[in-house]
Amino acid sequence: MELTPVVARSHTSLCTDATILAAHPADVSCSEEKLTNMENKRSHLEMIQGVVNRLSHNSFLLKGWSVILVSAMFAIAAKDSNMIFIYLSYFPAISFWGLDGYFLRQERLFRALYDHVRMLDAKEIDFSMNTSIINDKVNDWASVTLSKTLRVFHGVIIITIILVMVLGIITN
């Protein structure tokens, strides 16, 4: 029986071109299984990247809503000369800071999960989105919430509220 070479090509560029000496059709299915495993790994990584993108987008939207709500409170306070709205502006500022910290922590967890899945063998892909296996690799919520980037953005909002409050007290 003569062995004939079979070339397996991947249209997704997950595997390099390989020449397989196929004495039996089962040898070809072995390379197809390898290709399927690599496609599964790529799909799993894409799922995780999709979650990271959504979390990042949510964080961006929270920052926008924080600025809008605090600005609206200032406008209402200026219109009615009522200091209570300036005091109330702390609520959305602090709440959105906490939520932003939550979304940033989740984003970091999924980035760590991405790195974990990236290093797995293609046969080990189970499409798990459970971040508890890498939970210890990411700082806790309080540390993330008080990180430099969030402190700068949300800190400026809090300082602005304080300045407007002080100016309101001085002018009244």
trRosetta pair geometry for C-beta under 8 A, 3 or more apart (Angstrom, degrees):
i j d omega theta_ij theta_ji phi_ij phi_ji
1 23 6.9 85 121 -151 128 96
3 21 4.8 17 168 -174 129 104
3 22 7.2 152 -162 63 81 38
3 23 5.4 -45 -108 -79 94 84
4 21 7.8 150 75 -150 25 61
4 22 6.5 -32 72 59 73 89
5 19 4.9 -16 -163 -169 119 107
5 20 7.2 133 -157 66 64 39
5 21 6.0 -44 -98 -95 64 60
5 22 7.5 109 -144 12 20 84
6 19 7.4 141 67 -158 39 57
6 20 5.1 -32 66 67 92 92
6 21 7.8 144 18 -111 79 13
6 22 4.5 23 0 -7 126 131
6 27 7.8 137 39 103 133 108
6 28 5.9 -45 110 -94 161 106
7 17 6.3 -5 -168 -169 102 101
7 18 7.5 158 -148 78 57 39
7 19 5.9 -31 -95 -101 71 67
7 20 7.8 159 -95 19 22 77
8 15 7.2 -15 115 102 110 138
8 17 7.3 166 76 -149 56 53
8 18 5.6 -9 51 59 101 89
8 20 6.0 37 -14 -4 111 121
8 28 7.2 163 -79 -146 113 75
8 31 4.4 -123 -70 143 169 146
8 32 7.6 -139 -138 -61 131 61
8 35 7.2 -139 166 -49 125 131
9 17 5.9 -7 -102 -108 73 89
10 13 6.0 165 104 -66 107 14
10 14 5.1 -116 170 44 152 74
10 15 4.4 127 -27 44 143 85
10 16 7.9 -19 23 -33 119 8
10 17 7.9 -143 15 -76 80 53
10 35 5.7 -171 -101 -129 106 113
10 38 7.6 -23 -132 83 150 142
12 38 7.8 170 88 115 125 110
12 39 6.4 103 44 -99 162 92
12 42 7.0 -148 157 29 141 173
14 35 6.6 123 76 -145 121 67
14 38 3.9 143 153 137 135 132
14 39 6.3 -137 -10 -65 166 61
14 41 8.0 137 -152 59 132 107
14 42 6.2 -101 -97 -38 128 135
15 18 6.8 -55 153 -9 114 114
15 31 7.8 153 144 -171 169 92
15 34 6.6 80 -88 122 145 109
15 35 5.7 -82 -5 -97 136 80
15 38 6.0 175 -48 12 91 166
18 31 6.8 -160 74 -130 127 132
20 27 5.8 171 159 146 122 110
20 28 6.7 149 94 -93 145 58
20 30 8.0 168 -147 69 147 105
20 31 5.6 -111 -53 -42 154 141
21 27 7.5 -58 89 159 49 160
22 25 7.1 43 -178 -92 120 31
22 27 4.6 -172 -122 75 73 127
22 28 5.5 19 -115 -49 137 91
23 27 6.6 86 37 -14 64 143
24 27 5.6 111 66 -10 73 97
25 28 5.5 -48 -162 31 54 113
25 29 6.6 53 145 -19 75 101
26 29 5.5 -53 -150 36 41 113
26 30 6.7 53 148 -30 66 96
27 30 5.6 -43 -157 20 35 118
27 31 7.4 29 150 -11 61 98
28 31 6.0 -56 -161 36 39 106
28 32 6.5 40 143 -19 68 106
29 32 5.1 -51 -146 39 41 118
29 33 6.3 49 151 -26 68 98
30 33 5.7 -49 -152 30 31 113
30 34 6.7 33 148 -18 61 102
31 34 5.4 -47 -150 34 38 115
31 35 6.4 41 150 -19 66 103
32 35 5.5 -52 -148 37 34 113
32 36 6.3 37 151 -20 65 104
33 36 5.6 -52 -147 37 32 113
33 37 6.4 37 152 -22 64 103
34 37 5.7 -51 -150 33 31 113
34 38 6.6 28 152 -16 63 105
34 122 7.2 79 -159 86 60 147
35 38 5.8 -55 -150 37 32 109
35 39 6.3 32 151 -18 65 106
36 39 5.6 -54 -146 38 32 112
36 40 6.3 38 152 -23 64 103
37 40 5.5 -51 -150 33 31 115
37 41 6.6 34 150 -20 63 102
37 122 3.7 96 141 138 107 112
37 123 5.5 -25 -141 -75 142 53
37 125 6.8 151 -164 23 73 120
38 41 5.5 -48 -149 33 35 114
38 42 6.5 36 151 -17 65 104
38 122 5.1 -39 -75 -127 54 149
39 42 5.6 -52 -147 38 34 112
39 43 6.2 37 152 -20 65 106
40 43 5.6 -54 -146 37 31 113
40 44 6.3 33 154 -21 64 105
40 122 6.9 115 63 -174 98 86
40 125 4.7 155 124 92 110 146
40 127 7.5 -89 -175 -56 97 95
41 44 5.7 -53 -149 35 30 112
41 45 6.4 29 153 -16 64 106
41 117 7.2 166 -155 162 80 97
41 120 7.2 -165 -123 81 112 100
41 122 4.7 -83 -36 -122 133 80
41 125 4.9 -139 -83 -67 67 144
42 45 5.8 -55 -148 38 31 111
42 46 6.3 33 152 -20 64 106
43 46 5.6 -54 -148 36 32 113
43 47 6.5 37 151 -23 64 101
43 127 7.7 -26 107 -100 104 103
44 47 5.6 -49 -151 30 33 114
44 48 6.6 30 152 -15 64 103
44 117 5.6 -140 125 -174 121 144
44 125 5.2 -152 -18 -157 151 116
44 127 5.3 -135 -103 -101 102 59
45 48 5.8 -54 -149 37 34 110
45 49 6.2 35 152 -19 66 107
45 114 6.3 81 -141 -145 79 86
45 117 6.0 -175 -81 108 76 126
45 118 6.5 74 -104 -80 123 78
46 49 5.5 -53 -143 39 32 112
46 50 6.4 42 153 -26 63 102
47 50 5.7 -52 -155 29 30 116
47 51 6.9 29 150 -17 62 101
47 127 7.0 51 32 -149 162 86
47 129 7.0 -100 133 -83 121 111
48 51 5.8 -52 -156 33 36 111
48 52 6.6 37 147 -19 67 104
48 110 5.6 175 -169 -176 88 97
48 113 5.7 -152 -137 103 133 107
48 114 4.6 171 125 -84 139 85
48 117 6.4 174 -21 27 154 148
48 129 7.1 178 -92 -120 78 84
49 52 5.4 -50 -148 36 37 115
49 53 6.3 40 152 -21 66 103
49 114 6.7 82 -66 -110 71 133
50 53 5.7 -52 -148 34 31 112
50 54 6.5 29 154 -17 64 104
51 54 5.8 -55 -149 37 32 109
51 55 6.3 31 154 -18 66 107
51 110 5.0 -142 101 -139 118 157
51 129 7.1 130 -47 -150 158 123
52 55 5.9 -57 -147 38 30 110
52 56 6.3 30 155 -19 64 109
52 107 5.7 89 -142 -147 72 79
52 110 4.9 -160 -72 105 84 126
52 111 6.0 90 -111 -67 131 76
52 114 7.0 -13 -41 -41 139 138
53 56 5.7 -56 -147 37 29 112
53 57 6.3 30 154 -19 64 107
54 57 5.6 -55 -147 37 32 112
54 58 6.3 35 153 -21 65 104
55 58 5.6 -51 -147 34 32 113
55 59 6.5 36 152 -21 63 103
55 103 5.1 170 -170 -171 86 88
55 104 7.9 152 155 -82 112 24
55 106 5.2 -150 -129 98 143 108
55 107 4.2 -174 113 -76 135 89
55 110 6.8 155 5 25 148 140
56 59 5.7 -52 -151 33 31 114
56 60 6.6 34 150 -20 63 104
56 103 8.0 159 -78 155 23 112
56 107 5.9 96 -63 -117 73 139
57 60 5.6 -52 -151 34 34 114
57 61 6.5 33 151 -18 66 104
58 61 5.7 -55 -148 37 33 111
58 62 6.4 37 152 -23 65 103
58 103 5.1 -149 97 -130 112 145
59 62 5.7 -50 -149 31 32 114
59 63 6.8 34 153 -20 62 101
59 100 5.5 89 -143 -142 84 77
59 103 4.4 -171 -72 108 91 135
59 104 6.0 87 -109 -62 142 76
59 107 7.1 -38 -29 -31 139 142
60 63 5.9 -54 -157 30 32 112
60 64 6.8 29 149 -15 63 106
61 64 5.6 -57 -153 37 36 113
61 65 6.3 32 153 -16 70 106
62 65 5.8 -56 -144 40 32 108
62 66 6.2 39 155 -27 65 105
62 96 5.1 165 177 -161 97 98
62 99 5.5 -157 -135 102 146 115
62 100 5.0 -172 107 -77 141 87
62 103 6.8 174 -2 11 146 148
63 66 5.7 -51 -149 30 29 116
63 67 6.7 25 155 -14 62 104
63 96 7.5 145 -88 159 32 125
63 100 6.7 76 -64 -104 78 134
63 153 6.3 -46 -130 170 117 143
64 67 6.0 -58 -153 36 31 106
64 68 6.2 27 154 -16 66 111
65 68 5.5 -56 -141 41 34 112
65 69 6.0 29 163 -17 69 108
65 92 7.7 -119 136 -176 88 122
65 96 6.4 -171 89 -110 97 140
66 69 6.3 -58 -143 38 23 104
66 70 6.3 16 161 -11 61 111
66 92 6.2 171 -130 144 61 98
66 93 6.2 90 -164 -114 102 51
66 96 3.9 -160 -84 97 109 161
66 97 7.5 93 -121 -49 147 64
66 100 7.8 -28 -39 -42 143 129
66 154 7.1 -64 171 -110 160 86
66 157 6.2 -45 148 -109 115 167
67 70 6.2 -61 -145 41 26 106
67 71 6.1 26 158 -18 64 113
67 157 7.0 -121 -91 -101 65 120
68 71 5.8 -61 -147 40 26 111
68 72 6.2 27 155 -21 64 107
69 72 5.5 -51 -145 35 32 113
69 73 6.5 35 154 -20 64 102
69 89 7.5 161 128 -136 82 77
69 92 4.1 -88 112 145 141 169
69 96 7.7 156 41 -31 133 140
70 73 5.6 -51 -151 34 34 113
70 74 6.6 36 149 -20 64 103
70 89 4.8 85 -135 -166 73 113
70 92 6.2 -149 -59 82 74 117
70 93 5.5 60 -82 -68 125 100
70 157 5.8 -179 -23 -163 172 109
70 160 7.4 86 150 91 139 123
70 161 6.6 -92 -154 -73 121 104
71 74 5.6 -52 -151 34 34 113
71 75 6.4 36 151 -21 66 104
72 75 5.6 -52 -148 35 34 113
72 76 6.4 32 154 -17 66 104
73 76 5.8 -54 -147 37 31 110
73 77 6.2 32 153 -20 64 108
73 85 4.8 -177 -171 167 79 92
73 86 6.7 138 142 -92 106 33
73 88 5.9 -154 -140 86 130 94
73 89 3.8 173 96 -81 154 101
73 92 7.4 -176 -28 26 135 125
74 77 5.6 -57 -146 38 30 112
74 78 6.2 28 156 -19 66 107
74 85 7.5 179 -76 124 19 111
74 86 6.9 59 -102 -99 61 79
74 89 6.7 39 -49 -81 72 154
74 164 6.1 -79 -118 -153 110 162
75 78 5.8 -55 -145 37 29 109
75 79 6.2 30 155 -23 64 108
76 79 5.7 -54 -145 34 30 113
76 80 6.3 -4 168 11 66 110
76 82 7.4 -44 137 58 83 109
76 85 4.6 -153 93 -144 106 163
77 80 6.8 -73 -140 54 22 86
77 81 7.5 49 168 -122 57 13
77 82 5.7 -117 -133 71 59 65
77 83 6.5 58 -153 -111 114 25
77 84 7.6 -169 -108 59 96 49
77 85 3.7 -152 -67 73 90 115
77 86 4.8 76 -118 -44 164 83
77 89 7.8 -63 -27 -30 136 122
77 164 7.8 95 87 154 149 125
77 168 7.2 -46 156 -106 128 146
78 81 7.3 16 -164 -74 26 50
80 85 7.4 103 53 -8 116 135
81 172 7.8 135 -177 -95 102 113
82 85 5.6 77 95 -3 96 101
83 86 5.3 -49 -163 32 59 115
83 87 6.5 56 143 -17 79 100
83 165 7.4 85 -160 -137 102 72
83 168 5.3 141 -109 145 100 138
83 169 7.5 70 -121 -71 145 68
83 172 7.3 -70 -52 -19 126 157
84 87 5.6 -56 -154 39 38 111
84 88 6.1 40 148 -21 69 107
85 88 5.3 -49 -141 39 36 115
85 89 6.7 52 153 -36 62 94
86 89 5.7 -41 -157 13 34 118
86 161 6.7 149 -176 -162 80 81
86 164 5.6 -152 -137 115 122 109
86 165 5.1 158 146 -90 130 77
86 168 5.8 -151 -17 -2 167 163
87 90 6.4 -34 -180 4 46 111
87 165 7.1 88 -73 -113 64 120
88 91 5.7 -32 -175 11 59 116
89 92 6.6 -51 -158 40 50 97
89 93 6.1 48 149 -20 73 114
89 161 5.3 -166 101 -120 118 119
90 93 5.6 -68 -147 44 32 113
90 94 5.8 21 165 -12 74 112
90 158 7.6 56 -125 -126 78 82
90 161 6.1 137 -77 158 70 159
91 94 6.5 -62 -141 40 20 99
91 95 6.0 17 162 -16 61 116
92 95 5.6 -59 -136 43 31 112
92 96 5.8 24 168 -15 69 111
93 96 6.5 -61 -145 40 19 102
93 97 6.5 24 153 -23 58 109
93 154 6.7 136 180 -162 83 89
93 157 4.9 -172 -138 129 114 121
93 158 5.7 146 151 -78 138 70
93 161 6.1 -101 -23 -34 165 146
94 97 5.5 -53 -149 32 33 116
94 98 6.6 32 154 -17 65 104
94 158 7.6 70 -70 -92 76 112
95 98 5.9 -59 -156 36 31 109
95 99 6.4 25 151 -13 66 108
96 99 5.4 -51 -140 42 38 111
96 100 6.0 45 156 -25 67 104
96 154 7.3 -173 97 -113 88 117
97 100 5.7 -53 -147 35 27 113
97 101 6.6 31 151 -20 61 104
97 145 6.6 83 149 -166 85 101
97 150 6.6 114 -157 174 82 109
97 154 4.0 100 -104 -157 108 158
97 157 7.9 -160 -63 61 109 130
97 158 7.9 8 -55 -47 148 115
98 101 5.6 -53 -153 33 32 114
98 102 6.6 35 149 -21 64 102
98 145 6.2 0 -119 -128 49 138
99 102 5.4 -49 -150 32 37 115
99 103 6.4 32 154 -14 68 103
100 103 5.9 -53 -146 39 32 107
100 104 6.2 32 154 -19 65 108
100 145 7.5 112 83 -126 78 75
100 150 5.8 159 114 -127 120 116
100 153 7.9 -114 155 86 165 132
100 154 6.8 -176 49 -55 147 131
101 104 5.7 -55 -144 39 30 111
101 105 6.3 31 156 -20 65 105
101 141 5.8 89 137 -175 112 78
101 142 7.8 29 171 -106 148 20
101 144 5.1 132 -164 103 85 90
101 145 2.8 -4 -113 -92 154 82
101 146 7.7 25 -111 -18 134 47
101 147 7.8 151 -120 12 89 96
101 150 6.0 73 -79 -150 81 170
102 105 5.9 -57 -150 35 28 109
102 106 6.4 26 153 -16 64 107
102 141 6.3 5 -93 -137 63 115
102 145 7.8 21 -36 -77 54 104
103 106 5.6 -53 -146 38 33 112
103 107 6.2 38 153 -23 65 105
104 107 5.5 -51 -148 35 32 115
104 108 6.5 32 153 -18 64 103
104 144 5.2 -180 98 167 109 118
104 145 7.7 154 51 -81 123 47
104 147 7.2 -129 133 30 152 138
104 149 8.0 169 -125 79 151 121
104 150 6.7 -114 -8 -57 161 128
105 108 5.7 -54 -150 36 33 110
105 109 6.4 37 150 -22 65 103
105 138 6.5 122 -161 148 76 128
105 139 7.4 -107 -118 81 97 74
105 140 7.6 -8 -128 168 138 26
105 141 5.3 -60 -43 -103 163 64
105 144 4.3 165 -73 47 91 168
105 145 7.8 -29 -39 -44 114 73
106 109 5.5 -50 -148 33 34 115
106 110 6.5 26 156 -12 66 105
106 131 7.9 -172 -145 -3 64 171
107 110 6.0 -59 -149 40 30 105
107 111 6.4 33 151 -21 64 105
108 111 5.5 -51 -145 35 34 113
108 112 6.4 35 154 -18 65 103
108 138 4.7 137 120 -136 114 126
108 139 7.6 -2 110 35 161 79
108 144 6.8 -144 10 -113 144 135
109 112 5.8 -57 -153 36 31 110
109 113 6.4 32 148 -19 65 105
109 131 4.1 43 164 -169 119 148
109 134 6.7 145 -157 90 70 103
109 135 6.9 5 -127 -104 113 57
109 138 5.2 -93 -79 3 67 164
110 113 5.1 -45 -142 36 40 116
110 114 6.3 51 151 -26 64 97
110 131 6.5 -72 -72 -90 56 128
111 114 5.4 -44 -151 29 34 118
111 115 6.8 35 149 -16 62 100
112 115 5.7 -50 -152 36 36 112
112 116 6.4 40 147 -22 65 104
112 131 7.4 88 72 -151 104 99
112 134 4.3 179 128 147 119 140
112 137 4.8 153 -150 92 147 129
112 138 5.7 -126 -17 -51 148 107
113 116 5.3 -51 -148 35 35 116
113 117 6.2 31 155 -15 68 105
113 129 7.3 60 165 -153 160 49
113 131 5.3 -85 -57 -107 127 80
113 133 7.7 96 -110 62 87 99
113 134 5.6 -162 -73 28 63 142
114 117 6.0 -57 -145 40 28 105
114 118 6.1 36 152 -28 63 108
115 118 5.4 -51 -145 31 30 119
115 119 6.7 22 159 -14 62 107
116 119 6.3 -68 -159 37 27 104
116 120 7.0 38 146 -36 63 101
116 133 6.8 130 -170 104 166 117
116 134 5.4 -129 -43 -64 142 134
117 120 5.4 -42 -153 12 41 119
117 125 7.2 64 -158 -114 100 86
120 124 4.5 -121 -180 78 113 121
120 125 6.4 136 108 -70 135 66
121 124 4.8 88 62 -1 81 108
122 125 6.1 -24 -168 -14 45 114
130 133 6.3 78 109 -8 97 98
131 134 5.9 -69 -168 54 67 91
131 135 6.2 102 132 -71 81 77
132 135 5.1 -13 -145 -29 42 123
134 137 4.7 -40 -179 26 82 124
134 138 7.0 64 132 -13 88 100
135 138 6.7 -75 -161 39 35 97
138 144 7.6 10 164 -64 97 127
139 143 3.8 -99 167 90 126 134
139 144 5.3 155 89 -52 109 81
139 147 7.9 134 71 -70 151 110
140 143 5.2 93 57 12 71 103
140 144 7.1 -142 99 -3 34 92
141 144 5.9 -62 -147 41 30 107
141 145 5.9 31 157 -22 68 110
142 145 5.7 -55 -143 37 28 112
142 146 6.3 7 162 0 63 112
143 146 6.2 -70 -146 50 26 96
143 147 6.9 56 147 -61 61 83
144 147 5.5 -19 -159 -25 39 118
144 150 7.5 71 148 2 60 146
145 150 6.0 -106 -168 108 38 156
146 150 7.0 -102 -104 79 9 115
146 151 6.0 42 -166 -67 53 108
147 150 5.2 76 59 21 82 101
147 151 6.7 -151 90 -11 34 94
148 151 5.8 -62 -142 37 24 111
148 152 6.3 23 163 -20 64 107
149 152 6.1 -55 -151 32 27 109
149 153 6.6 13 159 -7 63 109
150 153 6.0 -59 -143 43 34 103
150 154 5.6 2 173 10 72 116
151 154 6.8 -66 -127 55 18 89
151 155 4.8 27 171 -30 60 127
152 155 5.9 -49 -121 38 13 114
152 156 6.6 19 164 -24 53 104
153 156 6.3 -61 -164 25 23 108
153 157 7.2 16 147 -12 59 105
154 157 5.4 -49 -155 34 44 115
154 158 6.4 43 149 -18 70 102
155 158 5.6 -53 -146 38 35 110
155 159 6.1 34 155 -18 68 106
156 159 5.8 -53 -142 39 29 111
156 160 6.2 35 154 -23 63 106
157 160 5.6 -53 -150 34 29 114
157 161 6.6 32 151 -20 63 102
158 161 5.6 -51 -153 32 34 113
158 162 6.5 34 150 -19 65 103
159 162 5.5 -51 -149 36 35 113
159 163 6.3 35 152 -19 66 105
160 163 5.7 -53 -146 37 32 111
160 164 6.3 29 156 -16 66 106
161 164 5.9 -56 -146 39 29 108
161 165 6.1 32 153 -22 64 108
162 165 5.6 -56 -148 36 29 114
162 166 6.3 27 155 -17 65 106
163 166 5.8 -53 -145 37 30 108
163 167 6.2 29 156 -16 65 108
164 167 5.7 -55 -144 41 30 111
164 168 6.1 36 153 -24 64 108
165 168 5.7 -56 -149 35 28 114
165 169 6.5 27 153 -18 63 105
166 169 5.7 -54 -149 35 32 110
166 170 6.3 31 154 -19 66 107
167 170 5.7 -54 -143 37 31 111
167 171 6.1 21 161 -11 66 111
168 171 6.2 -60 -140 42 25 102
168 172 6.3 15 163 -13 62 112
169 172 6.3 -64 -144 39 25 102
